[in-house]
Structures are given as structure tokens and as C-alpha cells.
Amino acid sequence: MAPKNNALRLATATANCDCCFMESHCWPGIEAHSGEVLVKREPTLMAENVLWREGAQFNGLYFVRSGAIKVYEIDLSGEERILQFAFAGDLLGLEALAAGRHENSAVALIETMLCKLPWPPPADDRALLERLLKRASVQLRQRARATRLADPDASVRSFLHEIATHIGREERVGENVWIRQRLPMSRLEIGQYLGYAEETVCRSMRRLQSNGELEVSGRTLLLRQPPVGSAATAVRSAGRTETLSA
């Protein structure tokens, strides 16, 4: 089904990042400068609404306030290849800055709210440009850590734990800690992102269930957290520390 364009037409309003409760998510670990960061609240996108299409002119950067965005391209064989899943606090569109046009497409997976930072910013606002470069650096490091692994089970496990840091909610059952999350993407889309067939993703998730690491009900997952002190916990903690100290 083709992505839809019927976004909810709400009045576009100007907002100040430094007065927003999402400021620490959109600008993680980055101190606010003395001036204002003014963004425009975009009309709400519903599932399958298009944010931009391949070839569209670049005219600003986006921050996700809530929801989820899928960034993808169509390869030479006509297959969809997913480049990024973006969640609350993520920065979108920076890749199009140099060329002046988007070389991929972006569509909402679920109801999504965005803020837009019009481009170019005021030429004399050096502090904003430095703050934006730091934000882009943080996100590049976060995406670099989301490495696709050779083993499908390890790759799917890593993906689910990474997504849980964005949309998961912690629950305790006895001595175990679980993360509840409702995936905004399908198994097919997970495969298109990781480079596996949908069937491979489904088999890996069934094996994780058999191992007691995962409980599945449709798109709702309960993901068991590794014990404190395990290698997996140490890696994620190091990643969070790196982000906060950026």
C-alpha cells in the first residue's frame, strides 16, 4: 500500500526548544545556549503519511516529538531497504543537507508529531550551529553502535534491546526485569533493516522465546533484561554514559 499524505492539518506553531519538556531528549547531554532555538510544530502525521519523498528539496531538519518514522530507499532490484527507524528525540534529514535534496523517503509508522528547524538558521547564530553539530555527532555514534551482526539471533536480540531503550517500559516480575514494548514496525520491516528475510526474523524471535528471553503477543513484546553485571548490560551502560557525556 502506498504511503498516504493526509496528515492532520493542525495550525503550525512556533516553539522554543529550551522551554520544552522534550529538550533533554532532542538535545541529550548538550547544554542549552543562552539564545533561543525556535522550531515549528508540524501537522501530526498518521500511519503511512509521508514526511518526504526521494528527490524532495531539503528545507529543514526534523526532531521527532513522539511516534516513529521509517527512512528507506528502493534498491536497484525494486526492493525496499530501511536505513533508519527514528523515535522521540531523534534528528532527521541531516543527510540531505549537502545535496540539497533527499536521496531517500521517510514515512510515519504510527501517529507521529514532529518539530521542524527551518534551514538555514540565522547566519550569526554560531551557538546554535555548534549545538546542532554536537547533536548530530551524538546521533551518529548511537547509530554506529547499532551494528548488524552476522548471527541472525544475535542481530535480532541486539535490535530489540536497542529499540527498547527508545520505547520500552520496565516491569519487574520477581527477581527478573522485563521491558514491555509495542513495536511500531512489522517483522518484514525489521528484516528489511537488518538484511534478513521476514521468515528469518520470525525464527529468531521464536528461538528467543524458547530461551526464555522474550514473550510475544502480536507486536507487543516482553524482553527480559540481562542480569546486572553481564556483558550485554555493560555494553548498554557504556553507550548511555557516552551519550550523556557528549
C-alpha positions as CSV (number, residue, x, y, z in Angstrom):
1,M,0.0,0.0,0.0
2,A,1.4,3.4,-1.0
3,P,2.2,5.8,1.8
4,K,-0.6,8.4,2.5
5,N,-0.2,12.2,2.6
6,N,-3.4,13.1,4.6
7,A,-1.6,14.5,7.7
8,L,-3.8,16.1,10.3
9,R,-3.9,19.8,9.3
10,L,-3.3,21.5,12.6
11,A,-2.1,25.0,12.9
12,T,1.7,25.3,12.7
13,A,3.0,27.0,15.8
14,T,6.5,28.2,16.8
15,A,8.0,26.8,19.9
16,N,11.2,27.3,21.9
17,C,13.3,24.1,22.5
18,D,14.7,25.5,25.7
19,C,11.2,25.6,27.3
20,C,10.0,22.2,26.1
21,F,9.8,19.0,28.2
22,M,11.4,17.1,25.3
23,E,14.6,19.3,25.4
24,S,16.7,16.7,27.1
25,H,15.6,14.0,24.6
26,C,16.2,16.1,21.5
27,W,19.4,17.6,22.8
28,P,20.8,14.8,25.1
29,G,23.7,15.8,27.2
30,I,24.1,19.2,25.4
31,E,23.8,22.3,27.4
32,A,21.4,24.9,26.2
33,H,23.0,28.1,24.9
34,S,21.9,31.5,26.1
35,G,19.7,32.2,23.0
36,E,16.5,30.5,21.8
37,V,16.2,27.5,19.5
38,L,12.9,28.2,17.7
39,V,11.2,25.3,15.8
40,K,7.9,24.9,14.1
41,R,5.4,22.3,15.3
42,E,4.4,20.3,12.2
43,P,1.0,18.9,11.5
44,T,0.5,15.5,13.0
45,L,1.3,12.5,10.7
46,M,-0.8,9.4,10.9
47,A,0.4,5.9,10.0
48,E,1.7,5.7,6.4
49,N,1.7,9.5,6.0
50,V,4.8,10.7,4.0
51,L,7.3,13.1,5.6
52,W,9.3,13.5,2.5
53,R,9.8,11.5,-0.8
54,E,13.1,10.7,-2.6
55,G,14.1,13.7,-4.6
56,A,12.3,16.2,-2.5
57,Q,14.0,19.5,-1.8
58,F,15.7,19.8,1.6
59,N,14.2,22.7,3.5
60,G,14.9,21.9,7.2
61,L,15.7,19.4,9.9
62,Y,13.1,17.5,11.9
63,F,13.0,16.3,15.5
64,V,10.6,13.5,16.4
65,R,8.5,14.6,19.4
66,S,6.5,11.3,19.6
67,G,5.8,8.3,17.4
68,A,8.1,6.6,14.9
69,I,9.4,7.4,11.4
70,K,10.9,4.9,8.9
71,V,13.6,6.2,6.5
72,Y,14.1,4.0,3.5
73,E,15.3,3.7,-0.1
74,I,14.4,1.5,-3.1
75,D,17.3,-0.6,-4.3
76,L,18.1,-1.5,-8.0
77,S,16.0,-4.6,-7.7
78,G,13.0,-2.6,-6.6
79,E,13.2,-3.9,-3.0
80,E,12.7,-1.6,0.0
81,R,15.8,-1.1,2.1
82,I,15.3,0.5,5.5
83,L,18.0,2.9,6.6
84,Q,16.7,4.2,9.9
85,F,13.9,3.9,12.5
86,A,13.6,7.3,14.3
87,F,11.9,7.7,17.6
88,A,11.2,10.5,20.1
89,G,14.2,12.9,20.3
90,D,15.8,11.7,17.1
91,L,17.1,14.1,14.4
92,L,16.0,13.6,10.8
93,G,17.0,14.9,7.4
94,L,20.7,15.9,8.0
95,E,21.9,13.6,5.2
96,A,20.2,15.8,2.6
97,L,21.9,19.0,3.7
98,A,24.9,18.7,1.3
99,A,23.0,17.6,-1.8
100,G,20.1,19.9,-1.1
101,R,17.7,17.1,-1.8
102,H,16.6,13.9,-0.1
103,E,18.0,10.7,-1.5
104,N,15.6,8.6,0.4
105,S,12.0,8.6,1.6
106,A,10.5,9.0,5.1
107,V,7.1,7.8,6.3
108,A,5.3,7.6,9.7
109,L,4.8,4.1,11.1
110,I,2.3,5.3,13.7
111,E,0.8,8.6,14.7
112,T,3.8,10.9,14.9
113,M,4.5,14.5,16.0
114,L,7.5,16.5,14.7
115,C,9.2,19.8,15.2
116,K,11.0,21.4,12.2
117,L,14.1,23.5,12.4
118,P,13.9,25.7,9.3
119,W,17.1,25.9,7.2
120,P,19.3,27.9,7.0
121,P,19.4,29.1,10.6
122,P,20.4,32.7,11.3
123,A,23.9,33.2,10.0
124,D,25.1,34.9,13.2
125,D,23.8,32.2,15.5
126,R,27.1,30.3,15.9
127,A,26.0,28.8,19.2
128,L,23.0,27.1,17.5
129,L,25.3,25.7,14.8
130,E,27.7,24.3,17.4
131,R,24.8,22.8,19.4
132,L,23.4,21.2,16.2
133,L,26.8,19.7,15.3
134,K,27.1,18.2,18.7
135,R,23.6,16.7,18.4
136,A,24.4,15.2,15.0
137,S,27.6,13.7,16.5
138,V,25.7,12.1,19.4
139,Q,23.2,10.5,16.9
140,L,25.9,9.3,14.6
141,R,27.6,7.5,17.5
142,Q,24.3,6.0,18.6
143,R,23.6,4.7,15.1
144,A,27.2,3.3,14.7
145,R,26.6,1.2,17.8
146,A,23.5,-0.4,16.3
147,T,25.7,-2.8,14.3
148,R,24.1,-5.6,12.3
149,L,25.6,-8.9,13.4
150,A,26.4,-11.9,11.4
151,D,24.3,-14.2,13.5
152,P,20.5,-13.6,13.0
153,D,19.6,-14.4,16.6
154,A,22.2,-12.0,18.0
155,S,21.3,-9.3,15.4
156,V,17.5,-9.6,16.3
157,R,18.3,-9.6,20.0
158,S,20.5,-6.5,19.7
159,F,17.9,-4.7,17.6
160,L,15.1,-5.4,20.1
161,H,17.2,-4.3,23.1
162,E,18.2,-1.1,21.2
163,I,14.5,-0.3,20.3
164,A,13.6,-1.0,24.0
165,T,15.8,1.9,25.0
166,H,13.6,4.2,23.0
167,I,10.1,2.9,23.5
168,G,10.2,0.3,26.3
169,R,8.7,0.4,29.8
170,E,10.4,-1.5,32.6
171,E,8.4,-4.1,34.6
172,R,9.7,-6.3,37.4
173,V,8.5,-9.9,37.9
174,G,10.1,-11.4,41.0
175,E,13.9,-11.0,40.5
176,N,13.6,-10.6,36.7
177,V,13.4,-7.2,34.9
178,W,11.4,-7.2,31.7
179,I,11.0,-4.4,29.2
180,R,7.5,-4.1,27.6
181,Q,7.3,-2.5,24.2
182,R,4.9,-2.4,21.3
183,L,6.8,-2.5,18.1
184,P,5.7,0.1,15.5
185,M,7.3,-1.9,12.7
186,S,6.5,-5.3,11.3
187,R,8.7,-8.4,11.2
188,L,9.1,-7.7,7.5
189,E,10.4,-4.2,8.2
190,I,12.8,-5.5,10.9
191,G,14.2,-7.8,8.2
192,Q,14.5,-5.0,5.7
193,Y,16.5,-3.1,8.2
194,L,18.7,-5.9,9.4
195,G,19.2,-7.5,6.0
196,Y,17.2,-10.7,6.6
197,A,14.1,-12.3,5.2
198,E,10.9,-12.0,7.3
199,E,11.0,-15.7,8.0
200,T,14.5,-15.5,9.4
201,V,13.4,-12.7,11.8
202,C,10.4,-14.8,12.9
203,R,12.5,-17.9,13.5
204,S,15.0,-15.9,15.6
205,M,12.2,-14.4,17.7
206,R,10.8,-17.9,18.3
207,R,14.2,-19.1,19.4
208,L,14.5,-16.1,21.8
209,Q,11.1,-17.2,23.2
210,S,12.3,-20.8,23.6
211,N,15.3,-19.4,25.5
212,G,13.1,-17.5,27.9
213,E,14.4,-14.2,26.7
214,L,11.2,-13.0,25.0
215,E,7.5,-13.2,25.3
216,V,5.4,-12.2,22.3
217,S,1.8,-11.3,21.7
218,G,1.4,-9.8,18.3
219,R,3.5,-6.7,18.2
220,T,3.7,-6.4,22.0
221,L,6.9,-7.9,23.4
222,L,8.2,-8.6,26.9
223,L,12.0,-8.6,26.6
224,R,14.0,-10.0,29.6
225,Q,16.9,-7.7,30.6
226,P,20.3,-9.4,31.1
227,P,21.4,-9.7,34.8
228,V,23.3,-6.7,36.2
229,G,27.0,-7.1,35.5
230,S,26.6,-9.2,32.4
231,A,28.5,-8.3,29.2
232,A,25.3,-7.1,27.5
233,T,24.4,-4.8,30.4
234,A,28.0,-3.4,30.4
235,V,27.8,-2.5,26.7
236,R,24.5,-0.7,27.0
237,S,25.6,1.2,30.1
238,A,28.8,2.3,28.3
239,G,26.7,3.5,25.4
240,R,24.4,5.6,27.7
241,T,27.4,7.1,29.5
242,E,28.9,8.1,26.2
243,T,25.7,9.8,25.1
244,L,25.3,11.7,28.3
245,S,28.9,12.9,28.3
246,A,28.9,14.1,24.7
